[in-house]
Amino acid sequence: MRDLAEKWSVTPDWDLAAITAPGLMVRALAGLDQVLVSGDLDAWANVSGLEGTGVGAFGAARGDRYTVRLARDRLLAVSGTPLTIAAGWHPEGFAVTPISAGLRAFEIEGTAVDAFIARGATLDPNQASPSAALSFAGINAIAYRHEDKLRIHVDRGLAAYLWTWMEQAAGHIAAGN
Protein backbone atom coordinates (compact mmCIF):
# COMPACT_ATOMS: atom_id res chain seq x y z
CA MET A 1 0.00 0.00 0.00
CA ARG A 2 1.21 3.49 -0.83
CA ASP A 3 2.31 5.72 2.08
CA LEU A 4 0.44 9.00 1.55
CA ALA A 5 1.97 10.48 4.71
CA GLU A 6 5.20 11.07 2.77
CA LYS A 7 3.44 13.93 0.94
CA TRP A 8 2.85 15.90 4.14
CA SER A 9 5.36 18.28 5.69
CA VAL A 10 6.97 16.97 8.86
CA THR A 11 5.65 18.86 11.88
CA PRO A 12 8.54 20.44 13.78
CA ASP A 13 8.91 20.31 17.54
CA TRP A 14 7.36 23.74 18.01
CA ASP A 15 9.03 24.28 21.40
CA LEU A 16 12.49 24.00 19.84
CA ALA A 17 11.89 25.03 16.24
CA ALA A 18 13.79 28.07 15.01
CA ILE A 19 14.86 29.40 11.65
CA THR A 20 17.92 31.61 11.57
CA ALA A 21 19.37 33.39 8.59
CA PRO A 22 21.32 36.64 8.23
CA GLY A 23 18.93 39.36 9.38
CA LEU A 24 16.10 36.94 10.19
CA MET A 25 14.96 34.85 13.16
CA VAL A 26 11.70 32.87 13.14
CA ARG A 27 10.18 30.96 16.04
CA ALA A 28 6.84 29.49 17.03
CA LEU A 29 5.06 31.16 19.94
CA ALA A 30 3.46 29.12 22.68
CA GLY A 31 1.13 30.04 25.50
CA LEU A 32 -0.88 32.79 23.83
CA ASP A 33 -4.55 32.98 24.81
CA GLN A 34 -6.51 33.79 21.64
CA VAL A 35 -10.23 34.51 21.35
CA LEU A 36 -12.30 35.47 18.34
CA VAL A 37 -14.74 38.32 19.03
CA SER A 38 -17.71 38.91 16.72
CA GLY A 39 -20.42 41.55 16.83
CA ASP A 40 -20.49 44.93 18.56
CA LEU A 41 -16.80 45.66 19.09
CA ASP A 42 -17.46 48.86 21.06
CA ALA A 43 -19.48 46.81 23.55
CA TRP A 44 -16.62 44.29 23.66
CA ALA A 45 -14.17 47.08 24.47
CA ASN A 46 -16.38 48.35 27.31
CA VAL A 47 -16.75 44.90 28.87
CA SER A 48 -13.21 43.59 28.29
CA GLY A 49 -11.16 46.74 28.76
CA LEU A 50 -9.28 45.92 25.55
CA GLU A 51 -9.15 48.01 22.40
CA GLY A 52 -12.24 47.64 20.21
CA THR A 53 -10.67 48.66 16.92
CA GLY A 54 -7.56 46.48 16.86
CA VAL A 55 -4.53 46.78 14.62
CA GLY A 56 -4.61 45.86 10.95
CA ALA A 57 -2.04 44.19 8.73
CA PHE A 58 1.45 45.36 9.65
CA GLY A 59 0.00 47.72 12.25
CA ALA A 60 1.82 47.83 15.60
CA ALA A 61 0.29 46.12 18.63
CA ARG A 62 1.83 46.79 22.03
CA GLY A 63 1.78 45.12 25.42
CA ASP A 64 0.81 41.73 26.78
CA ARG A 65 -2.89 42.06 25.79
CA TYR A 66 -4.09 43.54 22.52
CA THR A 67 -6.56 43.12 19.68
CA VAL A 68 -6.10 42.53 15.97
CA ARG A 69 -8.80 43.57 13.48
CA LEU A 70 -10.04 40.86 11.10
CA ALA A 71 -13.21 42.42 9.68
CA ARG A 72 -15.64 45.26 10.33
CA ASP A 73 -17.31 43.28 13.13
CA ARG A 74 -14.61 40.77 14.07
CA LEU A 75 -11.29 40.79 15.87
CA LEU A 76 -8.78 38.50 17.49
CA ALA A 77 -7.93 39.23 21.12
CA VAL A 78 -4.46 38.00 22.09
CA SER A 79 -2.96 37.75 25.57
CA GLY A 80 0.07 36.23 27.23
CA THR A 81 -2.18 35.37 30.18
CA PRO A 82 -5.70 33.90 30.19
CA LEU A 83 -8.45 36.31 29.20
CA THR A 84 -11.16 36.30 31.86
CA ILE A 85 -14.16 37.11 29.68
CA ALA A 86 -16.59 34.21 29.29
CA ALA A 87 -17.00 32.38 26.01
CA GLY A 88 -20.34 32.53 24.23
CA TRP A 89 -22.94 35.17 23.46
CA HIS A 90 -23.00 38.33 25.60
CA PRO A 91 -26.22 40.35 25.87
CA GLU A 92 -24.25 43.52 25.13
CA GLY A 93 -24.15 42.35 21.49
CA PHE A 94 -21.00 40.33 20.90
CA ALA A 95 -19.82 36.72 20.98
CA VAL A 96 -16.52 35.34 22.25
CA THR A 97 -15.05 32.12 20.85
CA PRO A 98 -11.87 30.57 22.29
CA ILE A 99 -9.58 29.81 19.36
CA SER A 100 -6.16 29.21 20.97
CA ALA A 101 -6.22 25.53 20.01
CA GLY A 102 -7.04 26.38 16.40
CA LEU A 103 -4.28 28.88 15.63
CA ARG A 104 -0.49 28.58 15.63
CA ALA A 105 1.42 31.84 16.05
CA PHE A 106 4.89 32.65 14.73
CA GLU A 107 7.20 35.57 15.49
CA ILE A 108 9.70 36.89 12.97
CA GLU A 109 12.37 39.48 13.75
CA GLY A 110 15.48 41.02 12.24
CA THR A 111 16.58 43.46 9.60
CA ALA A 112 15.23 41.29 6.76
CA VAL A 113 11.60 41.25 7.97
CA ASP A 114 10.44 43.56 5.18
CA ALA A 115 12.06 41.31 2.56
CA PHE A 116 10.35 38.35 4.23
CA ILE A 117 6.98 40.13 4.05
CA ALA A 118 7.59 41.00 0.39
CA ARG A 119 8.01 37.30 -0.39
CA GLY A 120 4.78 36.34 1.38
CA ALA A 121 2.33 39.17 0.75
CA THR A 122 1.44 41.77 -1.83
CA LEU A 123 0.91 44.55 0.72
CA ASP A 124 3.38 47.31 1.52
CA PRO A 125 4.97 46.33 4.87
CA ASN A 126 5.32 50.00 5.78
CA GLN A 127 1.61 50.78 5.35
CA ALA A 128 -0.79 49.44 7.96
CA SER A 129 -4.13 48.31 6.55
CA PRO A 130 -7.49 48.15 8.38
CA SER A 131 -7.58 44.34 8.52
CA ALA A 132 -4.80 41.97 9.56
CA ALA A 133 -6.51 39.06 7.76
CA LEU A 134 -4.70 38.48 4.48
CA SER A 135 -3.21 35.93 2.14
CA PHE A 136 0.37 35.21 3.20
CA ALA A 137 2.50 32.60 1.43
CA GLY A 138 -0.64 31.49 -0.40
CA ILE A 139 -2.72 30.75 2.72
CA ASN A 140 -5.11 32.67 4.94
CA ALA A 141 -3.22 34.31 7.78
CA ILE A 142 -3.34 37.10 10.33
CA ALA A 143 -0.24 39.33 10.17
CA TYR A 144 0.74 42.36 12.24
CA ARG A 145 3.69 43.80 14.13
CA HIS A 146 4.13 43.37 17.87
CA GLU A 147 6.92 45.16 19.75
CA ASP A 148 8.89 45.63 16.48
CA LYS A 149 8.52 41.98 15.45
CA LEU A 150 6.21 40.45 12.87
CA ARG A 151 3.58 38.02 14.17
CA ILE A 152 1.68 35.64 11.93
CA HIS A 153 -1.22 33.43 13.08
CA VAL A 154 -2.43 30.56 10.87
CA ASP A 155 -4.73 27.58 11.23
CA ARG A 156 -2.78 24.85 13.04
CA GLY A 157 -3.38 22.48 10.15
CA LEU A 158 -1.38 24.81 7.89
CA ALA A 159 1.44 25.55 10.33
CA ALA A 160 3.82 22.85 9.03
CA TYR A 161 3.29 24.08 5.46
CA LEU A 162 4.00 27.69 6.49
CA TRP A 163 7.08 26.58 8.41
CA THR A 164 8.46 24.87 5.29
CA TRP A 165 7.69 28.00 3.26
CA MET A 166 9.44 30.19 5.87
CA GLU A 167 12.55 27.96 5.80
CA GLN A 168 12.74 28.30 2.04
CA ALA A 169 12.06 32.04 2.11
CA ALA A 170 14.79 32.55 4.72
CA GLY A 171 17.22 30.62 2.51
CA HIS A 172 16.38 32.79 -0.51
CA ILE A 173 16.73 35.98 1.52
CA ALA A 174 20.09 34.82 2.90
CA ALA A 175 21.27 34.04 -0.63
CA GLY A 176 20.20 37.49 -1.79
CA ASN A 177 17.55 36.16 -4.18
N, C-alpha and C positions, 0 to 999 in steps of 0.2 A: 504494500500500500504506500502511496506517495505521502511524504511528510510535508503538509502544507504550512507547518509552523516555521519552516526555513524561510518563508517569504516575509515574515514579520520582523520588525526591528527588535533587537534584544533590549529589554528594559534595564536601564542602568540601576545600580544601587544609589537611589536618590540622595541618601545621607552622605555619600562620599563622592558623588559625581561632580566633576568640575572640568571645564574647558578653559585652557589658557593658551593665549596666542599674544604676540606683541600688540599691546594696546587694548587687550580684550580679556575679560574674565567672566565666565558664565557659571552659575550654580543654581541648583534647585532650592527653593525655599520650603521649609517645613514649619508647621505650627501656626499658620495663619488661620484665623477664624474668618470665614467668608459667608456673607448672606446676600441673597438677591432681594431687592426691595422693589415692589411694583405698586403703582397707584399714585396717590397724592404725596409727592416728595416733600412739600412744605410741611405737611402734617407729620411725616416721618422725622424731619429735622426737629420739630418741636418736641416730639416724644423721645427721640433717641439722643438729642444733643449733638448729633453729627451734622455735617454740611448736607444740605438738601440738593445742591446743584451738582457737586462732584466734578472732578477733573476729566477732561476729554483726552483724546489720543495725544500723547507726548506732552500733556500738561503736567505740572509739577504738584504732586501730593506731598504733604509733610506730616510728620508725627507718627505715632504708633497706631492711631485710628483715623481713618479717612474714607471718603467715598469716591467712586469712579463712575462717571456717567456712561450709560449704555444706550439709552433712548430717551425720548421726551418724558416718559413716565416710568423709567426703570434705571436703577443703579446697583452697583456692587459695593457693599460696605465691607471694608477690610480692617482687621485688627490683629495685633500681636497677642492679645489676650481675649478671652471669650466675651462676646457681646451679650449683654444681659437682656436684650429685648426678646420677647417671646415669639416663636414661630407661629405662622398662621395669619388669618385675617384680623385686622385691627379696626374697630368701629370708626376711628378717625379717618379711614379711607385708604389704607395701604395694606399690603400683604408682605410678610417676611418669610423667605424660604432659605433654610440652611443649605449651602452649596459647597462647603469646604471639601467634602468627600468627592465632589464631581470635578473640581478644578485643580490643576497642578500649576504652581507659580514658579517662574524663573526670574533671576535677577542678573542683569548684564551691566558691567561697568568697564570703564577705561576710555582711553582717547579715541578708540576706533568705534565707539558706539554709533555714531552717525553713519559711518560706512556700513555697519551691521544693519541698521534700520533701512538704509537705501537698498540693501540686498533683499530685504523681506517685505517691504511695503512701498506703495507708490506715493505716500504722503511726505511732505516736507517735515523732517524731524525737528526743525526750528519753529514750526508753526503749530500751536496747539489747536485741535479741532474740538467741536462740541461733544463728540462721542468717542469713547475709547474703544468701542467695538469696531473691529476692522479685519480685513483679510491680511494675514501676516504669514509669509512663507507658504501661501496657498491654502491656508486653513483659517477658520474663524478664531479670533483671538481678542484679548483685551490688552491694550498696550498703553503705558503711561510712564512718566518718570516719578521716582520716589527718592528723595534725598540725593539727587544728582546721579541716580542709577536708573536704568531702564528696567521696568517690570513687565512681564508678559504672563498672562493667565490663559490656559487652554484646557479643553476637556481632557481629563486624565487619559482617556483612550487614545488621544493624539499626542501625548507627551513624548513617547519614545520616538515617534516620527519627527517631531519638532527638534528633539535632542540631536538626532542624526543630521537634520538639516543645519542646525547650529554648529555642529562639529565641522561640516563641510564648508559653511560660510566662513567660520573662523580661519580655516586653512586657506581659503581663497584670499581673505583679507591679509593674512600674514604673508602670503606670496605676492601681494601687491596686485592681484587680479581684480 
